[in-house]
Amino acid sequence: MKCPDCSHDRTSIVDTRTTEGGEAVRRRRECNQCQFRYTTYERKDWDQLRVKKSDETTELYDKQKIHDGIELAVEKRPISSGQITEITDEITAEMKARDEQIIGSKTIGAAVAERLREIDQVAFVRFVSVYRGYSDPAEFVDVLDDILADEALSSSESDTDQAHTSEANNR
């Protein structure tokens, strides 16, 4: 690395530390010619994160595409733009944390579907119908059956918990 003071191309690293929660490396450098000291930071270049699509082509990761897909799924649903941004940010952070240069579009779609299922089941069904490419009404029925089965399971677990609590209080 060239010295910013004298442009000499030989420098030494004097100190190295991780910063920004481990997301960057701070290096203290010294020019071998003029002894000028300066600091550099190394960060991963996230602009290079790529998405592998189902047709095997790749494109640059685009956070806005995720945001737009979620926005379409939650249209006319009680979901705020803040929630959409929060979900988009969470998914982006999750994809970056994978520490992979190429991520499958199915991986991203699954992450979006998982979060939508937690906050709004109608938006979830809308999203997965596009993400999974549904063309048959029976596929919608299968998804709805899964949702209803999960609700029934959650409801029966809740009833069981309440019964146990009631029995314990009666003792």
N, C-alpha and C positions, 0 to 999 in steps of 0.2 A: 504494500500500500504506500502511495506517495505521501511524503510529508506535506501538510498544507502550508507550511512556512517557507521551506526552501525547495520543495518538489523533488527531493532526493528519494529514490525508490527503495531504500533499505530502512526499515523500522523494526523495533523490537517491542514485544508485548511485555509490559511491566506488571499489569494486574488484570485478572479476568474474574467477573462476577455475573451471576444470573440476576436478572431484574424482571419487573413486570410479571411477577408470579411464575417465573420460569419460562415466559414467552419470548424473552430476549436475552442476549449476552452483551454485557458492557465490557469493553476492553480499553484499558489505559495503554497508550502507545508512546514510544519515544523514538525520535529520529536518530539514526546512528551517526549522522553527520553533524547536525546543529544542536542536538539534544532537546529540541522542542517537544513538549508533551501535549498530547491531545487525546480525546475520548472518541471511540467509535461504538456503535450499537449494531448488533446483528439480529435480524428478525426473519422469521420464515416468510417467504413471499407467497401470500395466500392468493394472489392473482393467478397463480399457476394451478390452483385446485381445479380439476376437470371432472366432468360428469360423463359417464359412459351410458349412452342411451340404448334402448332395446334393439335398435338396428345396428349396434356396434360402433356407431360414430361417437366421437367425443366433442364436447364443447366446454367452454369456460364455465365454472360455477357462477350462477347468477342468483343472488339472494332475492332479487325482485321477482323472478319467476315463481319462487316459492310463495312469496307474499301474494302475488296475483292469483295463484291457484287456490290459496286459502281464502282469499277475498271472494272469489267466485263461489266456493263451497258454502260460505257463511252468509251469502247475500240474503237479505231480509230475515236474518236470524238475530237473536239478541247477543251478538258478539261485537265488542267495541274494536275500533281500529287499534287501540293500545294492546288489546289481547292478540290481535293478528301480528302486530310488530313483535310482541313478546315471544310468540310461538316461532316466528321466523328467526329471531335472534337465537333462541334456544337450539333450533335445528342447525343453524349455521355453526354455532359453537360446538355442537355435537359432531358435525361433519369434520370440522377442523381438528377436534380432539382425536379423531381416528388416525391422524398422522399418515394419511394415504394421499398420494397425488391424484389418483383417479377413484371416484366413488360412483357406484352404480345408481342409476336413476331410481331403481326399485328400492334401494336402501333409503334414499331421500323420501320417496313416496310412502314407504312404510312408517317412517318417523312422523311425517305429517298426519297420516291416517291415525296413528296411535294417539297423538295429541288431540285431534279432532274428536275421536271417540270418547275421550275423557271429558271434553267440555260441551259437546253438542252432537247428539247421535244423528240428527237430520243432516247436519253438515258433513258428518262422517260418511253417511250413505251417499250423499252427493259426490263427495271427493272420491271414494273408492270406485264408484260407478265409472268415472273417467279414468282414474289411475289404473284400475284393473281391466278396463275396456269391456265393460258389460254390454252384451248385445241381446241377451235373453232375459225376460222378466223373472224367470226361475232363479237367476243369479241374485236378483234383488231379494227374493223371498228367502234364499239361503242366508243372506247377510242379516235380514230382519229377524229370522229365526235365531241366529246366534245372539243378537242383541237382546231379544226377549228372554232367551235362556239365561244369559248373564244377569239380567234384571231379576228373574225369578230366583236364581241362586243367591244373589245379593240380598233379596228380600227375605228368603228363608233363613239365611245366616243371621240377618238382623233380628228376625222373630225369635230364633233360637237364643241369641244373646240376651234379648229382652226377657225371655222366659227364665233363663238362668239367673238373671239379675233379680227378677221378681221372686223366685224361689229363695234366693239368698236373703232377701229383705224380709221374707215371711218367717224365717227361722229365728 
